Amino acid sequence: MIDAAEKIVRYTAGMDKTAFLADEKTQHAVIRNLEIVREAARRILDEHPEFAARHGEVPWKKIYAMRNRLTHGYLEVNIDVVWETIGKSLPELQGHARQILGRDPGAEPSPEPK
């Protein structure tokens, strides 16, 4: 989750909305990493509910529900919402992650591959 958020920041560094909207490759890379963030939140909720409860300041369900805001119907992505997510929600998520890791190094659960 943290790695995916950091990739999004790297991919969009120095970009404004106009540049982002014109760069299809960056859009796809960002969307993929937002999917990873969302899936990580789902797995934390499903497989590590005690961790999610201990860190209730993180809006796990909101992160998981992000797909509903990003997409309109099947496979139609709202790029404006993606850009808004990068600017508003992602910094909040990164702040929560830093706080958790600062209090509890190694705290991010690593779900076992299935």
Residue pairs with C-beta under 8 A, 6 or more apart in sequence:
1 36
1 37
1 40
1 41
1 44
1 93
1 97
1 108
2 94
2 97
2 101
2 108
4 33
4 34
4 36
4 37
4 40
5 33
5 37
5 90
5 93
5 94
5 97
6 94
7 29
7 33
8 30
8 33
8 34
8 86
8 90
9 90
9 94
11 26
11 29
11 30
11 33
12 20
12 26
12 30
12 86
15 23
15 26
17 83
20 26
20 27
20 30
20 79
20 83
20 86
21 27
21 79
21 83
27 77
27 79
27 82
30 82
30 86
31 70
31 77
31 82
34 66
34 70
34 82
34 85
35 67
37 63
37 66
37 93
38 63
38 64
38 66
38 67
41 60
41 61
41 63
41 64
42 64
43 111
44 51
44 52
44 60
44 109
44 111
45 52
45 60
45 61
45 64
47 109
47 111
48 109
48 111
51 107
51 109
52 58
52 60
55 96
55 100
55 107
57 96
57 99
58 93
58 96
58 97
58 100
63 89
63 93
66 85
66 89
69 78
69 81
69 85
70 77
70 78
70 81
70 82
70 85
71 77
71 78
72 78
97 108
100 107
100 108
101 107
101 108
